[in-house]
Amino acid sequence: MTVTAPAATRAPASRRPASRPPGLAGAARRYPVLVALCVGAVFMVLPFAVVALNAVKSPAEYSAGGPLSLPEGIYLDGLRDFWQRVDFGQKLFNSVLISGSVAAGAVVLSVLNAYAIGIGRIKGRPYVLAFFVLANMVPQEALVYPVYYLSKQAGLYDTRLSVIIVFTVIQAAFGTYLLASVLGHFPREVIEAARIDGAGKWQVLWRIVVPVSRPTIGVLLVFFFIWTWNEFLLPLVMLVSNDNQTVSVALGVLQGQRLMDATMTNAAALLGVLPAIVFFLIFQRTLTRGIAVGAVK
Amino acid sequence: MSTARKRGASLLAAALAGALTLALSGCGGSDGGSAGDGKTLRLWHYESPNGAMGRAWAEAIKEFEKTHPGVKVEFEEKGFEQIQKTAPMVLNSDDAPDLLEYNKGNATTGLLSRQGLLTDLSAEAAERGWDKKLGAGVETTSRYDENGVMGSGKWFGVPNYAEYTMMYYNKDLFEKHDVEIPTSFSELTDALAAFKAKGVTPLANAGAEYPAHQYVYQLALSKADRSFVDAYQLYQGKPDFRDEAWTYAAETFADWVEKGYIAKSTSGAKAEQAGVAFISGEYPILFSGSWWFGRFRSEIEKFDWDTTLWPDSDLTLGSGGNLWVVPEGARNKELAYDFIDITMEKGIQNILGNNGGVPVAADPDAITDKQSKTLIDNFTQVADRDGLAFYPDWPVPGFYDVLVSETQKLMTGSASPEQYLDALQKAYDAGAPQS
């Protein structure tokens, strides 16, 4: 996906006045980077194309012709059946609720933590940061049982809140680490100027630090949303009832013990990935801006 | 610029606030609250709604609600993976269902029974006559001893169906290449050679998953008897992988790969690929389990096909199907027993049989579909001669991966049959319980 954005910024180059011979070979000589990016984009898009192709095939067509054959007509029963079978609307709502809450909560936590570490410069800063990195590196498999027992004790097992809390903490660990290093280079003069004008710590945070770091925060928000959206193991373990499950867990219903329904799995994968793509497209500007804004004005 | 920024900030704040309130308001409601009032039956299974079991059980739910007025069945379709990964945790919590489908075997139902998470069904099985409906081979996976080893002890699960392996053959390809459908083992090898001579690879195979080592195990079974299976699967004796049966199996399998009866290129293929290749008419023979039957029946349109047992072998792979188990923490056990009882009745069993499943207690005359009739008759034959030999990966935890990778080596020629058998012996001895 990320390849498409640079490809678009390259596009204006083609508007240069050109009197050279047209044709692919000519283009390849003149714009090697563009051609390379196009090839890269094709490779990135190909898997999606295969998924989309198989999503609209009937199971018989798939079995007879394999995954790369072209369907004779558009067969949408796979998509429709899957939607009804798992009550996909409910799953979408759960996923949006969980991912949205986690993204928002983790960003707030990260900002507060990073403010203390990056700007407040608390004692033992490197150790605190190292701790956050470690927390981020613990494999989720190791978390499964502790989280299970804790949430059972707290009466939160099989609730969406349990997953939200867990992921807010996990994502905030990464966010704190990243944001703390960004804020570590925050120009002190700006903060001192604000202090002289009589701003308290709280005002410095909300009036100065957050607005200036907004692009970075925006990127974190998008990443947290998409990462949480794609989480599988912990939601699988923690969300037992079908009513609480997320989209990625619902996709697992189609994998049988020995058989899989290839076309319906493709249909489901398409449905599962679409919201994340839509979300990405909506926030794409935030993303690219955040990456572009390296220095502070 | 500054107004735009302000607006953005307030938007962000609104989004945050909205998401948080949603989170707080939406999260409290978990509906684990149905108490043991005998009014709801919480039921989980992981069969697809169009499969034989899915259809039969949908009918069973209707039947159950008819015979239990006022009782609601709360059915949730689960993924196989989810039940596998989370069953011990769910059953240990307040959210356990009243009845669920669970995988049979020592590592699954056996383990849960040992941990005390499953209800002992022995009394119900005797009282309601489930034990009489299941044959000896099928019953093996229902009973577990105090160490969680199947074959004896208390009843912890009841299967509705059985599974076994057979040869699926493409009649049109046999006809086209003028090959007789084999009824004995020597005819089978003749047929394999005849296909090969015509440039057709006769056997569909998948080395990256179970099909390859199931060929090997079937070859061994054709030279073995019940005591071989008891030693290997139930630890009643010490299996010797250098015995006649295993040696024959490994050598024959390697020989078939060498001769091109099994394509070397399939050493990296998945079972799904082997099945799809058979459906698309590439291979005349696929040796695999009854779990393919329903799919073949609905998806093969281009050619005529049928099934037959592996020739000249009393034993074949197979077992009872997955089990109905009742969690120890279930709130409505009586309803769960009633539901199991309904699924064992002739009506539901016949639906299962007519949709491509192998019922354990159907009425043979009620099976109308011709291919299904062959499938069920063949199973009755195997069951009557106590010929279910289970699956080669069962006895040892993690043995599946060893079997897959070692059989791949045997196929590619990087291990000789002797090295192959020694590797299996080592893994088996390391993992089998010491008795």
Interface residues (C-beta under 8 A of the other chain):
Chain A: P59 A60 Y62 S63 A64 G65 G66 R85 V86 L97 G100 S101 A103 A104 G105 V107 V108 Y148 K152 Y157 D158 T159 R160 L161 I164 V210 P211 R214 L236 V237 V240 S241 N242 D243 N244 V249 G252 V253 L254 Q255 G256 Q257 R258 L259 M260 D261 A262
Chain B: R5 G8 A9 A15 L16 A19 L20 L22 A23 L24 G26 C27 G28 G29 S30 D31 G32 Y46 E47 S48 P49 E76 E77 K78 G79 F80 E81 Q82 K85 T86 M89 V90 S93 D94 D95 N103 Y210 A271 E272 G275 V276 I279 S280 G289 W291 W292 R295 S298 E299 I300 E301 K302 N322
